[in-house]
Amino acid sequence: MSKIKVIPFGGVRENGKNMYAVEINSQIFILDCGLKYPENELMGIDVVIPDWSYLESHAKQIAGVFLTHGHADAIGTLPYFLNDFKVPVFGSQLTIALAKLAVEEHSEVKNFNDYHVVDPDTEIDFKDVTVSFFSTTHTIPNSMGIVLHTDEGSIVYTGDFKFDQTAQDGYKTDLSQLAKVGDEGVLLLLSDSAGAGITGANTREKDIAEYIEDAFANFDGRIVVGSVASNIMRVQQIIDAAHATGRKIALSGKDLEQVIDTAMSLHKLHVPKNMFISLKAANKLDPKEQVILVTGRLGEPLKALQAIAHGDDKDIHLNENDLVFVTTTPTYAMETVEQKVTDSLYHAGAEVKFIAHDLNPSGQANQNDEQLMLNFMKPKFFMPIQGEYRLLDAHAQLAEEVGIPKDHIFLTKNGDVLDYKDGHFHIGDHVEVGNTMIDGTGVGDIGNIVLRDRRVLSEDGIFVVVATIDRKKKKIVARPQITSRGFVFVKTNHQLMKQSADLVEKTIQEDLNKKEFDWSHLKQNVREKLNRFLFNQTKRHPVILPVIMEVNQHPKRKNHSKKNHHANKKQGGSQNTAKEHKNHKPAEKKSQQD
């Protein structure tokens, strides 16, 4: 009997950050390695990745990373993971190409080259486990599900998927292959729940393509299109619509250019000759002949559109004759940003159109699709993944409707260990996982304390107190000086500043008069008393930063008279004078602060 454990490191009870470890006997298979965009309260954080500390003591057991598709929620974490674990990476041709783009941007792992291209016909033997793949329909070509064949039955991971009978080559789901996997016996199914709240049918991609072309044909001006860089299907539809309506496309965004170049080189994107032009060349065309295709950092177009609306983009300026056409469905984490961007775009005078307001262009399975996948696979046990808890719960109910017993369905949270023993799965131990924050080049150096300080700074500002003391003489040398940013307007709050300085002076003097002096106690006393005083006066809690400097004043040496100075010069006294200057010590000054 095989020993099996499944651990979600990300992707359950949240949007994005998909990463699942399946431990079969002595081997660990990593399914996807994704990131997620930060929620609104994660101030200044660029992206969030899983914490895989647990795997550090099991590094030798990792057989490889198996990728389902090339979106950031499946491959975005790969550069950071490979920095810690040099293991093989498996994926389709396009997925591997996009993974390489992500990895090569990080100097620590840019030389990594243990990639393996697989397809739906590939089978890989890993001792007592065989790994195979099946094609799925998503918004990017060559997306695949993953099958881990064990003695107990198969463990199937669907990745992102939907069913669309009009899907073109490269996007089609092989239904016969799904049926074959199900007939061979599925022990456990890990299935995408992101669309579990979609009760109606998804709009067919054929209809989406027609909608985009109609929008282009019926607007007599320049069109600025916002799209996710890695949504190759949508980019192809935009190219086709532009070509059909006699428009040229100018690209804005490094991510977009890289993804398009990669997809074109692999013949996954079909572009008519001379379709792409520079932004400079586009400006010389008639507006009705232009399409500006925009994406932002890491493929998120909304913030790029916001910068354009605010006039912060040096190349693109909106006017009242423009149409801004957003062809992506923003994630839940971006809903607030979406509303702000929409308002900014209207304020800039442009007409605004969101594809998601008229159609359901989701790349995720709806409820019917999810039940169809369950019926194809006929799993003995089921673990809904990829989505907030309400979506996982909705998917669980859908599974019950098609006949899966409730006690065979597991709603896990990140870090839960789904353990297989005696012919049944159960949730056993829990592994501490959590999130790792990425801020600029910093990885994991932003924790809850830093985020709390950022939140306080954004809400109540900072209050800096600078004072100079002489410990030996037990006195304050210079009256405390106060600087404030984001707290109150200093010029209209002189009395508050004066009272605060008086309080600090009194507090410092009390500490100096004590028999035993302690820097940390002094700073803490200043911080606590100021905090209480300022809250009583303003009902705010700014970050208080006390800067206490110490001055040690040495007695001054007596200066030689001019007469002695000249005498020394005559008698070679310059050397002694130099020596005296060399040994003379200026007043020492040191600072004590946080």
Residue pairs with C-beta under 8 A, 6 or more apart in sequence:
1 151
1 152
2 24
2 25
2 128
2 150
2 151
2 152
2 420
3 23
3 24
3 25
3 420
4 22
4 23
4 24
4 150
4 152
4 155
4 187
4 188
4 419
4 420
5 21
5 22
5 23
5 417
5 418
5 419
5 420
6 20
6 21
6 22
6 23
6 155
6 188
6 190
6 383
6 417
6 418
7 20
7 21
7 23
7 54
7 415
7 416
7 417
7 418
7 431
8 19
8 20
8 21
8 385
8 412
8 413
8 414
8 415
8 416
9 19
9 20
9 21
9 50
9 51
9 52
9 54
9 414
9 415
9 433
10 16
10 17
10 18
10 19
10 34
10 36
10 49
10 50
10 414
10 433
11 17
11 18
11 19
11 20
11 32
11 34
11 385
11 386
11 414
12 384
12 385
12 386
12 387
12 392
12 412
12 413
12 414
13 387
13 388
13 389
13 392
13 413
13 414
14 36
14 387
14 388
14 414
15 36
15 73
15 194
15 331
15 332
15 333
15 387
15 388
16 34
16 35
16 36
16 37
16 72
16 73
16 331
17 34
17 35
17 36
17 48
17 49
17 50
17 73
17 77
17 435
18 31
18 32
18 34
18 73
18 74
18 159
18 385
18 386
19 30
19 31
19 32
19 33
19 34
19 50
19 52
19 77
20 30
20 31
20 32
20 157
20 190
20 385
21 28
21 29
21 30
21 31
21 55
22 28
22 29
22 31
22 148
22 155
22 157
23 29
23 61
24 128
24 129
24 148
24 150
24 155
25 127
25 128
25 129
26 61
27 61
27 62
27 63
27 126
27 127
27 129
28 55
28 58
28 61
28 62
28 63
29 63
29 64
29 66
29 126
29 129
29 131
29 148
30 62
30 64
30 65
30 66
30 81
30 87
31 66
31 68
31 146
31 157
31 190
32 65
32 66
32 67
32 68
32 73
32 74
32 75
32 157
32 159
33 65
33 67
33 74
33 75
33 76
33 77
33 78
33 81
34 71
34 72
34 73
34 74
34 75
34 76
34 77
35 47
35 48
35 49
35 72
35 73
35 76
35 77
35 438
36 47
36 48
36 73
36 333
37 47
37 48
37 298
37 300
37 331
37 333
37 334
38 45
38 46
38 47
38 48
38 333
38 437
39 333
40 333
40 336
40 337
41 451
41 455
42 48
42 437
42 451
43 451
43 454
43 455
43 458
44 439
44 446
44 454
45 437
45 438
45 439
45 446
45 451
46 298
46 438
46 439
46 440
47 72
47 76
47 298
47 438
48 435
48 436
48 437
48 438
49 76
49 77
49 80
49 435
49 436
49 438
50 77
50 414
50 433
50 435
50 436
51 432
51 433
51 434
51 435
51 436
51 444
52 81
52 84
52 433
53 432
53 433
54 431
54 432
54 433
55 62
55 84
55 85
56 84
59 84
59 85
62 85
62 87
63 87
63 88
63 126
63 129
64 87
64 88
64 89
64 90
64 116
65 78
65 81
65 87
65 88
65 89
65 90
66 90
66 91
66 131
66 146
67 74
67 75
67 78
67 89
67 90
67 91
67 92
67 95
67 96
67 99
68 74
68 91
68 95
68 136
68 143
68 144
68 145
68 146
68 157
68 158
68 159
68 160
69 75
69 92
69 95
69 138
69 140
69 142
69 143
69 144
69 159
69 160
70 91
70 94
70 95
70 97
70 98
70 99
70 140
70 143
70 230
71 139
71 140
71 160
71 228
71 230
71 231
72 230
72 298
72 299
73 160
74 95
74 159
74 160
75 91
75 95
75 98
75 99
75 102
76 102
76 298
78 89
78 99
78 102
78 103
79 102
79 103
79 105
79 106
79 108
79 109
80 106
80 436
80 438
80 443
82 89
82 103
82 109
82 112
83 106
83 108
83 109
86 112
86 114
87 114
88 114
88 115
88 116
89 96
89 99
89 114
89 115
89 116
90 115
90 116
90 118
90 124
90 131
91 99
91 115
91 116
91 117
91 118
91 144
92 117
92 118
92 119
92 133
92 141
92 142
92 143
92 144
93 117
93 119
93 142
93 266
94 140
94 141
94 142
94 232
94 262
94 263
94 266
94 268
95 142
95 143
95 144
96 115
96 116
96 117
97 262
97 265
97 266
98 230
98 259
98 262
99 115
100 115
101 258
101 259
101 262
103 109
103 110
103 112
104 110
118 124
118 133
118 144
119 133
119 142
119 144
120 133
120 134
120 135
120 144
120 174
120 177
122 132
122 133
123 130
123 131
123 132
124 130
124 131
124 132
128 150
128 151
129 148
129 149
129 150
130 148
130 149
131 146
131 147
131 148
131 149
132 146
132 147
132 149
133 144
133 145
133 146
133 147
134 144
134 145
134 147
134 174
134 177
134 178
134 181
135 142
135 143
135 144
135 145
135 172
135 173
135 174
135 177
136 143
136 144
136 145
136 158
136 159
136 160
136 161
136 173
137 143
137 161
137 162
137 163
137 164
137 167
137 171
137 172
137 173
138 159
138 160
138 161
138 162
138 171
138 363
139 231
139 232
139 233
139 234
139 363
140 230
140 231
140 232
140 233
141 170
141 171
141 232
141 233
141 263
141 268
142 170
142 268
143 159
143 160
143 161
144 159
145 156
145 157
145 158
145 159
145 161
146 156
146 157
146 159
147 154
147 155
147 156
147 157
147 181
148 154
148 155
148 156
148 157
149 184
150 187
152 187
152 420
153 185
153 186
153 187
153 188
153 380
154 181
154 184
154 185
154 186
154 187
155 186
155 187
155 188
155 190
156 181
156 186
156 188
156 189
156 190
156 191
156 377
156 379
157 190
158 189
158 190
158 191
158 192
158 373
159 192
160 192
160 194
160 363
160 364
160 386
161 173
161 192
161 364
161 365
161 369
161 373
162 195
162 202
162 362
162 363
162 364
162 365
162 366
162 369
163 173
163 365
163 369
163 372
164 171
164 173
164 202
164 204
164 205
165 204
166 204
166 205
166 206
167 173
167 205
168 205
170 268
171 205
171 233
175 376
178 373
178 376
178 377
179 376
181 376
181 377
182 376
182 377
182 378
185 380
186 377
186 378
186 379
186 380
187 379
187 380
187 381
187 420
188 379
188 380
188 381
188 382
188 383
188 418
188 420
188 425
189 373
189 374
189 377
189 379
189 381
189 382
189 383
190 383
190 385
191 370
191 373
191 374
191 377
191 382
191 383
191 384
191 385
191 395
192 364
192 365
192 370
192 385
192 386
192 387
193 370
193 384
193 385
193 386
193 387
193 391
193 392
193 394
193 395
194 364
194 365
194 386
194 387
194 391
195 202
195 362
195 364
195 365
195 366
195 367
195 369
195 370
195 391
196 367
196 370
196 384
196 387
196 391
196 392
196 394
196 395
196 398
197 390
197 391
197 394
198 360
198 362
198 364
198 366
198 367
199 366
199 367
200 360
200 366
201 360
201 366
201 368
202 360
202 361
202 362
202 364
202 366
202 369
203 211
203 359
203 360
203 361
205 233
205 237
207 359
208 234
208 237
208 355
208 359
208 361
209 237
209 240
209 241
211 355
211 358
211 359
212 237
212 238
212 241
212 325
212 327
212 355
213 240
213 241
213 244
213 245
215 223
215 241
215 323
215 325
215 353
216 223
216 241
216 242
216 244
216 245
216 247
216 291
217 244
217 245
219 288
219 323
219 351
220 288
221 287
221 288
221 321
221 322
221 323
222 287
222 288
222 290
222 291
222 292
222 321
222 322
222 323
223 247
223 290
223 291
223 292
223 322
223 323
223 325
224 291
224 292
224 294
224 305
224 308
224 316
224 318
224 322
224 323
224 324
224 325
224 350
225 238
225 291
225 292
225 293
225 294
225 325
225 326
225 327
226 294
226 295
226 301
226 302
226 304
226 305
226 324
226 325
226 326
226 327
226 328
227 234
227 235
227 238
227 256
227 293
227 294
227 295
227 301
227 327
227 328
228 234
228 295
228 299
228 300
228 301
228 328
229 235
229 253
229 255
229 256
229 258
229 259
229 260
229 295
229 299
230 259
230 299
231 328
231 363
232 259
232 263
232 268
232 269
233 363
234 327
234 328
234 361
235 256
235 259
235 260
235 263
235 269
235 293
236 269
236 270
237 327
238 249
238 291
238 293
238 327
239 249
239 269
239 270
239 271
239 272
239 275
242 248
242 249
242 275
242 291
243 272
243 275
246 289
247 288
247 289
247 290
247 291
248 274
248 275
248 276
248 277
248 281
248 282
248 285
248 289
248 290
248 291
249 275
249 276
249 277
249 291
249 292
249 293
250 276
250 277
250 278
250 279
250 281
250 282
250 290
250 291
250 292
250 293
251 257
251 260
251 276
251 293
252 279
252 292
252 293
252 294
252 295
252 304
252 313
252 315
252 316
253 293
253 294
253 295
253 296
253 301
253 304
255 295
255 296
255 297
255 298
255 299
256 293
256 294
256 295
256 299
259 299
260 269
260 271
263 269
264 271
277 285
279 292
279 315
279 316
282 290
282 292
287 321
287 322
292 316
294 301
294 304
294 305
294 308
294 316
295 301
295 304
296 302
296 303
296 304
296 305
296 307
297 303
297 304
300 334
301 326
301 328
302 326
302 330
302 334
302 337
302 338
302 341
303 337
303 341
304 313
305 324
305 326
305 341
305 345
306 337
306 340
306 341
306 344
307 313
308 316
308 317
308 318
308 348
309 318
309 341
309 344
309 345
309 347
309 348
309 350
310 344
311 317
311 348
318 324
318 345
318 348
318 349
318 350
319 348
319 349
319 350
320 349
320 350
322 349
322 350
322 351
323 350
323 351
323 352
323 353
324 345
324 350
324 351
324 352
324 353
325 353
325 355
326 352
326 353
326 354
326 355
326 356
327 355
327 361
328 355
328 356
329 355
329 356
329 361
329 362
330 337
330 338
330 356
332 388
342 352
342 354
345 352
346 352
355 361
360 366
365 373
367 394
367 398
370 395
370 398
371 398
371 401
371 402
374 382
374 398
374 399
374 402
374 404
375 402
379 404
380 408
381 408
381 409
381 410
381 425
382 396
382 399
382 404
382 408
382 409
382 410
383 409
383 410
383 412
383 418
384 391
384 392
384 395
384 396
384 399
384 409
384 411
385 392
387 395
389 411
392 411
393 411
396 406
396 409
396 411
399 409
400 406
400 409
408 425
410 418
410 425
410 427
412 418
412 427
414 433
414 434
415 430
415 431
415 432
415 433
415 434
416 427
416 430
416 431
417 427
417 428
417 429
417 430
417 431
418 425
418 426
418 427
418 428
419 425
419 426
419 427
419 428
419 429
436 443
436 444
437 444
437 445
437 446
437 447
437 451
439 445
439 446
453 543
456 541
456 542
456 543
457 486
457 543
458 486
460 486
460 487
460 540
460 541
460 542
460 543
461 484
461 485
461 486
461 487
461 488
461 540
461 542
461 543
462 484
462 485
462 486
462 487
462 542
462 543
462 544
462 545
463 482
463 483
463 484
463 487
463 500
463 530
463 534
463 542
463 543
463 544
463 545
464 482
464 483
464 484
464 485
464 545
464 547
465 480
465 481
465 482
465 500
465 501
465 504
465 526
465 530
465 544
465 545
465 546
465 547
466 480
466 481
466 482
466 483
466 547
466 549
467 476
467 478
467 479
467 480
467 481
467 504
467 505
467 508
467 546
467 547
467 548
467 549
468 476
468 477
468 478
468 548
468 549
468 550
468 551
469 475
469 476
469 477
469 508
469 512
469 548
469 549
469 550
469 551
470 476
470 477
470 550
470 551
470 552
470 553
471 512
471 517
471 550
472 552
473 553
474 512
474 513
475 509
475 512
476 505
476 508
476 509
476 512
477 551
479 501
479 505
480 501
480 504
480 505
480 508
481 501
482 497
482 500
482 501
482 504
484 490
484 497
484 542
486 542
487 534
487 538
487 540
487 542
488 496
488 538
490 497
496 537
496 538
499 533
499 537
500 530
500 533
500 534
503 529
503 530
503 533
504 526
504 530
504 546
507 525
507 526
507 529
508 522
508 526
508 548
510 525
511 517
511 518
511 521
511 522
511 525
519 548
519 592
522 546
522 548
523 546
523 548
523 592
523 593
523 594
526 544
526 546
526 548
527 544
527 546
530 544
530 546
531 541
531 544
534 540
534 541
534 542
534 544
535 541
545 593
545 594
546 593
546 594
547 591
547 592
547 593
548 591
548 592
548 593
549 589
549 590
549 591
549 592
550 589
550 590
550 591
550 592
551 587
551 588
551 589
552 587
552 588
552 589
553 587
554 585
554 587
554 588
557 580
557 584
560 568
560 577
565 573
565 577
567 573
568 574
568 576
568 577
